[in-house]
Amino acid sequence: MRKYIIFIKSDASKVIPKEFVTRLFIKGMKQKGFSRYHIEVEAENEKEAINKLNENNEGYLDSLRELSGSAVICSVCVIIMALIYLLR
């Protein structure tokens, strides 16, 4: 399996094998508007690397959704408790 580096732009992405990525290459990608994704993906080919990246992102989004839901519930409970305390 090879390690891949992923560069992301607002409407495009590029998957490059890690051994081909140099500082000069990264600089060129930044000039084109791409930014390096913070995770290296280990995969058989570029398509599999993109699929693994998408799975990873879905996991992050699910975790964020759960955290946001918990924060909203806690906030609502605190507001209700404050209103009950103030209205007594």
MOPE-V198744 format. One record per backbone hydrogen bond with DSSP energy under -1.0 kcal/mol. NH is the residue of the N-H (numbers start at 1). CO is the residue of the C=O. If there is no record, write none. Layout:
NH_CO, NH_CO
This chain:
2_43, 4_41, 5_16, 7_14, 8_35, 9_12, 14_7, 16_5, 18_3, 20_17, 21_18, 26_22, 27_23, 28_24, 29_25, 30_26, 31_27, 32_28, 33_30, 34_29, 35_8, 37_6, 41_4, 43_2, 49_45, 50_46, 51_47, 52_48, 53_49, 54_50, 55_51, 56_52, 57_53, 58_54, 59_55, 60_56, 61_57, 62_58, 63_59, 64_60, 65_61, 66_62, 67_63, 68_64, 69_65, 70_66, 71_67, 72_68, 73_69, 74_70, 75_71, 76_72, 77_73, 78_74, 79_75, 80_76, 81_77, 82_78, 83_79, 84_80, 85_81, 86_82, 87_83
